[in-house]
Amino acid sequence: MVRFLASLIVVVLTVVGCGNTNRTPRYEVPKPLEIKTFKRHSKYPSVDYIFQFKQTAYSPVKKPLTKRLSVTQQDVLERHGQPDYIRKSFTATTNEKVTEWAYIDRLVLAQFVQGELVYEGPLTERDRYLISNGYPRRAWSQDYADGVRRDIWEYQPISLDSRSRLATFTDERLVSEQTY
C-alpha cells in the first residue's frame, strides 16, 4: 500500500510539473550563435467565450508602469516611455503566455514572455485594427507555402439590425474591409 501511494505521488508530481506551459521563451536560431526574434500570434484570436470572454484586446495605460517590471521591460520603458496600450496576456501559437505593449505614436510593438523581451518591431495595421476594434467574433488564418500569412476577421454585432464587417489582412496589412 505504501509503494502504491509513493508511486501515485510521483506520477501526480510528474504530471503537475509537465503542465507548466509558460517555459523559457523560444527563439529561431537559423545559424549557430545567431538568435532571431519573431512575433507571436494569438492561439485563440477571436471571442469564443471559452478562452476569450471579452472583445477588448488592449487596455489604455492610464497610470505609469512601475510595479514588478523585469530588467528588459525597464529597458524598453526607458527607450520608448510609457506604452499607450497594453494587451492582456494571451496564449501564443507557441504555447507561451505573451504580454504586449503598443506605442501608437512611435508605431512600435514590444512582446514579453516571462518579462523577457522576445520581439520588438513595427506596429502593423493588423495590430492597430485590433486595438481600435477588439477581438473579432470569428477569425481564420492561412499560411501559404511562400511564407505569406492571411488573416480574415469577422465582426458580428449583437443586434440583428446592425451590419457585420469582414476584414482581411495579408502579412498584417489591411487588404480589404467589407460591410454586409
N, CA, C and O of each residue as an XYZ file, in Angstrom:
720
protein
N       0.822     -1.200      0.000
C       0.000      0.000      0.000
C       0.862      1.259      0.000
O       0.556      2.243     -0.674
N       1.956      1.203      0.780
C       2.855      2.353      0.848
C       3.522      2.580     -0.501
O       3.669      3.723     -0.933
N       3.923      1.511     -1.166
C       4.532      1.637     -2.500
C       3.552      2.232     -3.493
O       3.929      3.063     -4.319
N       2.305      1.815     -3.419
C       1.289      2.345     -4.319
C       1.109      3.844     -4.110
O       1.041      4.597     -5.081
N       1.032      4.286     -2.862
C       0.888      5.720     -2.576
C       2.119      6.500     -3.022
O       2.000      7.607     -3.548
N       3.300      5.925     -2.811
C       4.529      6.599     -3.228
C       4.575      6.735     -4.747
O       4.936      7.793     -5.261
N       4.214      5.682     -5.465
C       4.225      5.781     -6.928
C       3.132      6.712     -7.432
O       3.320      7.394     -8.440
N       1.989      6.752     -6.746
C       0.930      7.675     -7.118
C       1.368      9.121     -6.926
O       1.059      9.973     -7.759
N       2.076      9.408     -5.854
C       2.591     10.760     -5.603
C       3.603     11.146     -6.675
O       3.598     12.282     -7.149
N       4.461     10.225     -7.056
C       5.451     10.505     -8.107
C       4.753     10.802     -9.433
O       5.152     11.731    -10.136
N       3.740     10.051     -9.784
C       3.006     10.275    -11.027
C       2.303     11.623    -11.000
O       2.349     12.358    -11.986
N       1.658     11.960     -9.899
C       0.961     13.249     -9.785
C       1.938     14.404     -9.888
O       1.661     15.375    -10.593
N       3.085     14.330     -9.199
C       4.076     15.404     -9.282
C       4.649     15.537    -10.682
O       4.926     16.649    -11.133
N       4.829     14.428    -11.371
C       5.320     14.471    -12.743
C       4.314     15.146    -13.661
O       4.690     15.984    -14.480
N       3.049     14.795    -13.537
C       2.013     15.389    -14.381
C       1.872     16.873    -14.085
O       1.738     17.672    -15.013
N       1.898     17.257    -12.828
C       1.776     18.675    -12.466
C       2.983     19.461    -12.962
O       2.838     20.582    -13.449
N       4.162     18.881    -12.843
C       5.372     19.565    -13.312
C       5.411     19.717    -14.815
O       5.940     20.706    -15.322
N       4.861     18.753    -15.540
C       4.855     18.825    -17.004
C       3.764     19.755    -17.523
O       3.758     20.097    -18.705
N       2.852     20.164    -16.667
C       1.765     21.035    -17.092
C       2.152     22.489    -17.205
O       1.322     23.304    -17.611
N       3.382     22.855    -16.863
C       3.817     24.248    -16.960
C       3.980     24.619    -18.419
O       4.931     24.183    -19.068
N       3.059     25.422    -18.946
C       3.100     25.759    -20.373
C       3.912     27.014    -20.655
O       4.239     27.276    -21.813
N       4.245     27.791    -19.646
C       4.976     29.028    -19.885
C       6.448     28.829    -19.544
O       6.939     29.304    -18.520
N       7.129     28.123    -20.418
C       8.534     27.827    -20.226
C       9.380     28.991    -20.733
O       8.854     30.053    -21.066
N      10.664     28.786    -20.787
C      11.584     29.779    -21.305
C      11.198     30.141    -22.735
O      10.856     29.255    -23.518
N      11.246     31.430    -23.093
C      10.832     31.841    -24.442
C      11.617     31.132    -25.537
O      12.797     30.817    -25.378
N      10.938     30.890    -26.650
C      11.560     30.231    -27.792
C      12.089     31.270    -28.768
O      11.534     32.361    -28.890
N      13.153     30.926    -29.451
C      13.728     31.780    -30.482
C      14.013     30.917    -31.703
O      14.180     29.702    -31.595
N      14.065     31.548    -32.843
C      14.517     30.851    -34.038
C      16.026     31.037    -34.117
O      16.521     32.154    -33.970
N      16.751     29.966    -34.344
C      18.215     30.035    -34.419
C      18.644     29.446    -35.751
O      18.996     28.268    -35.817
N      18.620     30.258    -36.834
C      18.944     29.716    -38.150
C      20.421     29.383    -38.323
O      20.743     28.419    -39.017
N      21.320     30.139    -37.723
C      22.754     29.884    -37.826
C      23.296     29.742    -36.408
O      22.682     30.226    -35.458
N      24.426     29.091    -36.262
C      24.995     28.986    -34.919
C      25.262     30.370    -34.315
O      25.834     31.248    -34.961
N      24.840     30.537    -33.078
C      25.054     31.754    -32.286
C      24.330     32.979    -32.823
O      24.699     34.099    -32.471
N      23.321     32.808    -33.655
C      22.528     33.934    -34.141
C      21.076     33.717    -33.719
O      20.407     32.799    -34.191
N      20.605     34.582    -32.818
C      19.238     34.461    -32.324
C      18.358     35.426    -33.108
O      18.663     36.614    -33.210
N      17.277     34.913    -33.653
C      16.358     35.718    -34.439
C      15.014     35.744    -33.716
O      14.389     34.701    -33.523
N      14.571     36.934    -33.317
C      13.277     37.034    -32.648
C      12.164     36.992    -33.681
O      12.372     37.329    -34.846
N      10.985     36.578    -33.249
C       9.842     36.537    -34.144
C       8.608     36.950    -33.368
O       8.553     36.823    -32.145
N       7.619     37.448    -34.096
C       6.385     37.923    -33.496
C       5.479     36.745    -33.169
O       5.287     35.843    -33.984
N       4.928     36.769    -31.969
C       3.997     35.737    -31.548
C       2.586     36.132    -31.947
O       2.217     37.304    -31.873
N       1.791     35.141    -32.375
C       0.392     35.361    -32.724
C      -0.483     34.587    -31.752
O      -0.089     33.544    -31.230
N      -1.659     35.110    -31.523
C      -2.580     34.511    -30.561
C      -3.087     33.157    -31.039
O      -3.439     32.985    -32.206
N      -3.118     32.213    -30.130
C      -3.649     30.893    -30.438
C      -5.168     30.938    -30.564
O      -5.756     30.176    -31.331
N      -5.797     31.834    -29.806
C      -7.250     31.998    -29.824
C      -7.562     33.454    -30.174
O      -7.781     34.264    -29.274
N      -7.586     33.803    -31.466
C      -7.695     35.215    -31.858
C      -9.105     35.786    -31.889
O      -9.285     36.925    -32.320
N     -10.101     35.044    -31.453
C     -11.466     35.558    -31.535
C     -12.185     35.378    -30.203
O     -11.714     34.657    -29.324
N     -13.323     36.035    -30.066
C     -14.159     35.883    -28.889
C     -14.903     34.564    -29.017
O     -15.724     34.401    -29.920
N     -14.626     33.621    -28.126
C     -15.290     32.328    -28.194
C     -15.940     31.936    -26.870
O     -16.528     30.860    -26.762
N     -15.840     32.790    -25.878
C     -16.430     32.599    -24.558
C     -15.876     31.374    -23.832
O     -16.453     30.925    -22.841
N     -14.771     30.840    -24.317
C     -14.052     29.794    -23.588
C     -12.680     30.335    -23.201
O     -12.314     30.329    -22.026
N     -11.925     30.802    -24.189
C     -10.607     31.355    -23.931
C     -10.634     32.886    -23.915
O      -9.862     33.506    -23.183
N     -11.507     33.497    -24.707
C     -11.664     34.952    -24.761
C     -13.100     35.284    -24.407
O     -14.024     34.927    -25.138
N     -13.288     35.962    -23.295
C     -14.642     36.307    -22.872
C     -15.038     37.701    -23.331
O     -16.207     37.955    -23.618
N     -14.069     38.603    -23.401
C     -14.366     39.987    -23.742
C     -13.807     40.315    -25.112
O     -12.834     39.715    -25.568
N     -14.442     41.278    -25.755
C     -13.987     41.679    -27.076
C     -12.758     42.587    -26.988
O     -11.954     42.616    -27.920
N     -12.597     43.320    -25.902
C     -11.494     44.258    -25.754
C     -10.166     43.508    -25.657
O     -10.001     42.637    -24.803
N      -9.229     43.845    -26.529
C      -7.929     43.182    -26.534
C      -6.884     43.998    -25.773
O      -6.080     43.441    -25.024
N      -6.897     45.307    -25.966
C      -5.897     46.192    -25.363
C      -6.571     47.141    -24.379
O      -7.716     47.551    -24.567
N      -5.839     47.476    -23.338
C      -6.316     48.465    -22.373
C      -5.401     49.675    -22.437
O      -4.181     49.520    -22.491
N      -5.971     50.891    -22.431
C      -5.112     52.071    -22.430
C      -4.369     52.191    -21.105
O      -4.904     51.854    -20.049
N      -3.139     52.671    -21.172
C      -2.327     52.848    -19.975
C      -2.641     54.218    -19.400
O      -2.391     55.240    -20.039
N      -3.190     54.237    -18.191
C      -3.570     55.497    -17.547
C      -2.620     55.868    -16.429
O      -2.427     57.050    -16.147
N      -2.024     54.875    -15.789
C      -1.075     55.108    -14.694
C       0.307     54.657    -15.143
O       0.419     53.729    -15.945
N       1.359     55.294    -14.644
C       2.713     54.864    -15.009
C       2.997     53.427    -14.565
O       2.602     53.008    -13.477
N       3.678     52.699    -15.413
C       4.049     51.322    -15.084
C       5.257     51.348    -14.158
O       6.325     51.830    -14.534
N       5.089     50.842    -12.980
C       6.212     50.811    -12.029
C       6.292     49.501    -11.276
O       7.338     49.189    -10.707
N       5.225     48.724    -11.253
C       5.194     47.503    -10.447
C       5.823     46.324    -11.178
O       5.544     46.095    -12.355
N       6.653     45.596    -10.495
C       7.214     44.322    -10.936
C       7.620     44.273    -12.398
O       7.136     43.422    -13.145
N       8.477     45.148    -12.807
C       8.981     45.125    -14.176
C      10.341     44.443    -14.199
O      11.170     44.660    -13.315
N      10.560     43.629    -15.200
C      11.859     42.974    -15.350
C      12.869     43.979    -15.886
O      12.521     45.110    -16.226
N      14.112     43.554    -15.956
C      15.181     44.434    -16.443
C      14.940     44.808    -17.902
O      15.133     45.964    -18.282
N      14.517     43.840    -18.731
C      14.279     44.154    -20.145
C      13.043     45.033    -20.313
O      13.011     45.876    -21.210
N      12.027     44.856    -19.471
C      10.857     45.736    -19.535
C      11.237     47.157    -19.127
O      10.756     48.121    -19.723
N      12.089     47.295    -18.126
C      12.560     48.621    -17.727
C      13.381     49.274    -18.825
O      13.321     50.488    -19.021
N      14.152     48.455    -19.543
C      14.946     48.973    -20.664
C      14.037     49.504    -21.776
O      14.288     50.581    -22.318
N      12.985     48.755    -22.118
C      12.027     49.216    -23.132
C      11.315     50.474    -22.642
O      11.066     51.390    -23.425
N      10.991     50.522    -21.370
C      10.330     51.686    -20.783
C      11.224     52.921    -20.858
O      10.735     54.022    -21.107
N      12.517     52.752    -20.647
C      13.460     53.877    -20.745
C      13.628     54.348    -22.190
O      13.742     55.548    -22.442
N      13.644     53.409    -23.136
C      13.831     53.778    -24.547
C      12.609     54.428    -25.165
O      12.731     55.405    -25.903
N      11.423     53.891    -24.867
C      10.210     54.351    -25.543
C       9.241     55.107    -24.647
O       8.310     55.736    -25.150
N       9.432     55.062    -23.344
C       8.489     55.705    -22.434
C       7.323     54.792    -22.117
O       7.366     53.593    -22.388
N       6.276     55.372    -21.538
C       5.094     54.601    -21.172
C       4.364     54.143    -22.437
O       4.186     54.933    -23.364
N       3.945     52.891    -22.485
C       3.178     52.439    -23.654
C       1.798     53.084    -23.656
O       1.272     53.456    -22.607
N       1.220     53.210    -24.848
C      -0.135     53.748    -24.969
C      -1.173     52.684    -24.611
O      -2.202     52.985    -24.006
N      -0.892     51.442    -24.991
C      -1.820     50.342    -24.737
C      -1.048     49.110    -24.294
O       0.091     48.889    -24.705
N      -1.692     48.308    -23.443
C      -1.147     47.020    -23.027
C      -2.187     45.958    -23.356
O      -3.362     46.092    -23.014
N      -1.741     44.912    -24.016
C      -2.643     43.797    -24.328
C      -2.610     42.809    -23.172
O      -1.549     42.491    -22.635
N      -3.775     42.339    -22.807
C      -3.857     41.329    -21.763
C      -3.060     40.104    -22.195
O      -2.969     39.799    -23.385
N      -2.491     39.410    -21.229
C      -1.707     38.221    -21.549
C      -2.540     37.249    -22.372
O      -3.701     36.983    -22.060
N      -1.935     36.733    -23.414
C      -2.614     35.777    -24.275
C      -1.698     34.592    -24.535
O      -0.478     34.695    -24.410
N      -2.294     33.479    -24.895
C      -1.533     32.286    -25.233
C      -1.201     32.338    -26.715
O      -2.090     32.457    -27.558
N       0.071     32.249    -27.018
C       0.522     32.294    -28.408
C       0.444     30.904    -29.023
O       0.220     29.914    -28.327
N       0.627     30.846    -30.319
C       0.627     29.559    -31.018
C       1.798     28.690    -30.579
O       1.804     27.488    -30.842
N       2.783     29.275    -29.918
C       3.933     28.539    -29.382
C       3.689     28.079    -27.947
O       4.602     27.573    -27.294
N       2.435     28.255    -27.445
C       2.035     27.902    -26.075
C       2.780     28.708    -25.016
O       3.038     28.206    -23.922
N       3.124     29.946    -25.331
C       3.751     30.845    -24.374
C       2.726     31.903    -23.963
O       1.870     32.281    -24.763
N       2.807     32.375    -22.737
C       1.975     33.487    -22.278
C       2.700     34.777    -22.652
O       3.800     35.046    -22.169
N       2.073     35.566    -23.513
C       2.701     36.762    -24.067
C       1.974     38.003    -23.576
O       0.745     38.028    -23.514
N       2.736     39.031    -23.227
C       2.208     40.348    -22.894
C       2.732     41.324    -23.940
O       3.911     41.283    -24.291
N       1.858     42.209    -24.443
C       2.257     43.167    -25.483
C       2.114     44.586    -24.986
O       1.176     44.921    -24.262
N       3.058     45.408    -25.387
C       2.983     46.851    -25.181
C       2.935     47.503    -26.558
O       3.742     47.176    -27.429
N       1.997     48.420    -26.758
C       1.851     49.095    -28.050
C       2.081     50.589    -27.878
O       1.530     51.222    -26.978
N       2.906     51.135    -28.760
C       3.194     52.567    -28.797
C       2.614     53.114    -30.095
O       3.186     52.910    -31.166
N       1.488     53.803    -30.005
C       0.800     54.312    -31.192
C       1.619     55.411    -31.869
O       1.768     55.401    -33.091
N       2.149     56.353    -31.095
C       2.869     57.491    -31.680
C       4.191     57.070    -32.317
O       4.617     57.687    -33.294
N       4.838     56.055    -31.800
C       6.124     55.597    -32.342
C       5.972     54.431    -33.309
O       6.930     54.051    -33.983
N       4.747     53.851    -33.379
C       4.466     52.677    -34.211
C       5.388     51.507    -33.860
O       5.987     50.880    -34.734
N       5.485     51.230    -32.547
C       6.339     50.158    -32.039
C       5.500     49.197    -31.221
O       4.616     49.610    -30.471
N       5.784     47.911    -31.371
C       5.139     46.867    -30.592
C       6.224     46.054    -29.900
O       7.197     45.644    -30.533
N       6.059     45.819    -28.597
C       7.005     45.007    -27.830
C       6.254     43.841    -27.209
O       5.190     44.022    -26.617
N       6.812     42.643    -27.347
C       6.209     41.449    -26.759
C       7.156     40.872    -25.720
O       8.371     40.835    -25.910
N       6.558     40.415    -24.601
C       7.334     39.867    -23.498
C       6.790     38.494    -23.123
O       5.579     38.272    -23.119
N       7.702     37.578    -22.810
C       7.361     36.272    -22.252
C       8.138     36.159    -20.954
O       9.367     36.226    -20.950
N       7.428     35.988    -19.859
C       8.015     35.937    -18.527
C       8.897     37.151    -18.266
O       9.943     37.033    -17.628
N       8.488     38.304    -18.748
C       9.228     39.533    -18.522
C      10.420     39.734    -19.440
O      11.079     40.771    -19.367
N      10.715     38.772    -20.300
C      11.846     38.872    -21.216
C      11.359     39.336    -22.584
O      10.385     38.802    -23.116
N      12.035     40.325    -23.147
C      11.670     40.853    -24.457
C      11.961     39.800    -25.516
O      13.105     39.381    -25.688
N      10.909     39.371    -26.231
C      11.080     38.356    -27.266
C      10.858     38.922    -28.662
O      11.246     38.303    -29.653
N      10.235     40.101    -28.747
C      10.011     40.723    -30.050
C       9.815     42.221    -29.851
O       9.072     42.653    -28.970
N      10.483     42.992    -30.669
C      10.267     44.433    -30.737
C      10.306     44.806    -32.206
O      11.317     44.622    -32.884
N       9.177     45.338    -32.690
C       9.100     45.636    -34.109
C       8.009     46.642    -34.399
O       7.470     47.268    -33.487
N       7.686     46.795    -35.675
C       6.699     47.802    -36.063
C       5.282     47.421    -35.630
O       4.923     46.244    -35.601
N       4.497     48.421    -35.299
C       3.076     48.249    -35.007
C       2.362     48.214    -36.352
O       2.327     49.213    -37.071
N       1.801     47.077    -36.685
C       1.224     46.878    -38.014
C      -0.227     47.349    -38.060
O      -0.820     47.694    -37.037
N      -0.783     47.354    -39.272
C      -2.196     47.715    -39.447
C      -3.095     46.715    -38.733
O      -4.134     47.091    -38.190
N      -2.707     45.456    -38.731
C      -3.479     44.428    -38.036
C      -3.512     44.710    -36.531
O      -4.558     44.560    -35.900
N      -2.383     45.114    -35.955
C      -2.327     45.451    -34.529
C      -3.191     46.673    -34.221
O      -3.926     46.684    -33.233
N      -3.104     47.694    -35.059
C      -3.913     48.898    -34.833
C      -5.405     48.599    -34.975
O      -6.222     49.175    -34.256
N      -5.763     47.710    -35.890
C      -7.164     47.310    -36.060
C      -7.655     46.581    -34.810
O      -8.783     46.788    -34.364
N      -6.806     45.736    -34.256
C      -7.153     45.013    -33.036
C      -7.289     45.966    -31.853
O      -8.144     45.763    -30.991
N      -6.467     46.989    -31.803
C      -6.569     47.991    -30.731
C      -7.888     48.738    -30.825
O      -8.570     48.923    -29.817
N      -8.249     49.167    -32.019
C      -9.453     50.002    -32.166
C     -10.746     49.198    -32.186
O     -11.781     49.713    -31.762
N     -10.727     47.953    -32.663
C     -11.961     47.174    -32.805
C     -12.086     45.998    -31.849
O     -13.181     45.461    -31.686
N     -11.008     45.588    -31.219
C     -11.053     44.452    -30.310
C     -11.006     43.130    -31.048
O     -10.799     43.078    -32.261
N     -11.204     42.051    -30.281
C     -11.180     40.717    -30.871
C     -12.385     40.513    -31.784
O     -13.484     40.964    -31.460
N     -12.198     39.847    -32.909
C     -13.340     39.558    -33.794
C     -14.194     38.429    -33.222
O     -13.786     37.723    -32.300
N     -15.374     38.281    -33.785
C     -16.258     37.179    -33.381
C     -15.770     35.859    -33.961
O     -15.864     34.816    -33.315
N     -15.251     35.910    -35.180
C     -14.655     34.733    -35.816
C     -13.351     35.138    -36.475
O     -13.212     36.267    -36.945
N     -12.400     34.226    -36.509
C     -11.103     34.514    -37.128
C     -10.559     33.268    -37.803
O     -10.669     32.161    -37.276
N      -9.967     33.463    -38.983
C      -9.316     32.397    -39.724
C      -7.924     32.861    -40.096
O      -7.714     34.042    -40.373
N      -6.973     31.943    -40.106
C      -5.613     32.237    -40.540
C      -5.193     31.208    -41.567
O      -5.521     30.026    -41.460
N      -4.465     31.676    -42.560
C      -3.954     30.793    -43.605
C      -2.487     31.115    -43.806
O      -2.126     32.274    -44.012
N      -1.641     30.104    -43.749
C      -0.219     30.262    -44.034
C       0.072     29.563    -45.352
O      -0.191     28.370    -45.505
N       0.613     30.309    -46.294
C       0.903     29.763    -47.608
C       2.349     29.309    -47.691
O       3.178     29.706    -46.871
N       2.655     28.476    -48.681
C       3.984     27.889    -48.826
C       5.064     28.935    -49.067
O       6.218     28.739    -48.685
N       4.694     30.048    -49.700
C       5.700     31.075    -49.979
C       5.919     32.019    -48.792
O       6.591     33.039    -48.940
N       5.359     31.694    -47.606
C       5.586     32.493    -46.405
C       4.558     33.582    -46.160
O       4.671     34.323    -45.184
N       3.564     33.694    -47.018
C       2.523     34.719    -46.864
C       1.493     34.231    -45.847
O       1.056     33.081    -45.884
N       1.120     35.127    -44.945
C       0.094     34.810    -43.946
C      -1.123     35.681    -44.202
O      -1.006     36.897    -44.348
N      -2.289     35.056    -44.256
C      -3.540     35.789    -44.458
C      -4.437     35.550    -43.255
O      -4.659     34.411    -42.845
N      -4.952     36.645    -42.694
C      -5.884     36.586    -41.572
C      -7.207     37.187    -42.022
O      -7.235     38.242    -42.655
N      -8.299     36.514    -41.694
C      -9.641     37.003    -42.012
C     -10.397     37.106    -40.699
O     -10.542     36.120    -39.975
N     -10.879     38.308    -40.395
C     -11.600     38.555    -39.149
C     -13.022     38.984    -39.465
O     -13.247     39.840    -40.321
N     -13.975     38.387    -38.774
C     -15.382     38.744    -38.948
C     -15.911     39.323    -37.635
O     -15.814     38.704    -36.575
N     -16.465     40.517    -37.738
C     -17.075     41.190    -36.594
C     -18.583     41.165    -36.777
O     -19.103     41.711    -37.750
N     -19.278     40.542    -35.856
C     -20.734     40.485    -35.902
C     -21.292     41.254    -34.711
O     -20.854     41.044    -33.580
N     -22.244     42.134    -34.948
C     -22.845     42.870    -33.838
C     -23.806     41.981    -33.046
O     -24.212     40.912    -33.502
N     -24.150     42.445    -31.869
C     -25.078     41.681    -31.029
C     -26.491     41.765    -31.590
O     -27.212     40.767    -31.625
N     -26.884     42.951    -32.027
C     -28.239     43.107    -32.561
C     -28.282     42.713    -34.033
O     -27.296     42.855    -34.757
N     -29.419     42.225    -34.457
C     -29.561     41.753    -35.831
C     -29.746     42.881    -36.844
O     -29.538     42.673    -38.039
N     -30.135     44.078    -36.383
C     -30.358     45.169    -37.325
C     -29.064     45.891    -37.712
O     -29.085     46.750    -38.594
N     -27.940     45.558    -37.070
C     -26.656     46.169    -37.415
C     -25.955     45.340    -38.482
O     -26.309     44.189    -38.738
N     -24.962     45.952    -39.091
C     -24.246     45.286    -40.177
C     -22.975     44.622    -39.656
O     -22.372     45.085    -38.688
N     -22.581     43.543    -40.303
C     -21.357     42.818    -39.955
C     -20.198     43.350    -40.786
O     -20.403     43.963    -41.833
N     -18.990     43.113    -40.315
C     -17.788     43.556    -41.016
C     -16.844     42.380    -41.211
O     -16.759     41.495    -40.359
N     -16.148     42.373    -42.316
C     -15.158     41.355    -42.616
C     -13.869     42.072    -42.999
O     -13.842     42.832    -43.967
N     -12.801     41.829    -42.239
C     -11.509     42.458    -42.511
C     -10.514     41.377    -42.912
O     -10.421     40.333    -42.267
N      -9.770     41.641    -43.988
C      -8.781     40.690    -44.483
C      -7.405     41.336    -44.424
O      -7.210     42.461    -44.884
N      -6.448     40.601    -43.845
C      -5.071     41.078    -43.708
C      -4.140     40.112    -44.417
O      -4.288     38.896    -44.291
N      -3.191     40.642    -45.158
C      -2.148     39.833    -45.767
C      -0.820     40.351    -45.245
O      -0.478     41.520    -45.428
N      -0.076     39.467    -44.594
C       1.177     39.843    -43.928
C       0.974     41.068    -43.040
O       1.790     41.990    -43.021
N      -0.135     41.049    -42.308
C      -0.511     42.041    -41.301
C      -0.837     43.424    -41.874
O      -0.894     44.401    -41.127
N      -1.051     43.516    -43.183
C      -1.531     44.750    -43.808
C      -2.992     44.558    -44.160
O      -3.391     43.497    -44.639
N      -3.790     45.592    -43.921
C      -5.215     45.522    -44.232
C      -5.387     45.552    -45.744
O      -5.025     46.531    -46.397
N      -5.939     44.478    -46.299
C      -6.127     44.359    -47.736
C      -7.534     44.775    -48.121
O      -7.727     45.498    -49.099
N      -8.519     44.321    -47.356
C      -9.887     44.694    -47.664
C     -10.726     44.712    -46.389
O     -10.439     44.024    -45.409
N     -11.772     45.528    -46.447
C     -12.723     45.611    -45.358
C     -14.106     45.728    -45.982
O     -14.383     46.672    -46.721
N     -14.973     44.762    -45.682
C     -16.288     44.721    -46.289
C     -17.347     44.792    -45.197
O     -17.192     44.226    -44.115
N     -18.427     45.503    -45.510
C     -19.565     45.554    -44.613
C     -20.734     44.901    -45.330
O     -20.985     45.180    -46.502
N     -21.440     44.042    -44.633
C     -22.588     43.346    -45.241
C     -23.712     43.224    -44.265
O     -24.759     42.668    -44.596
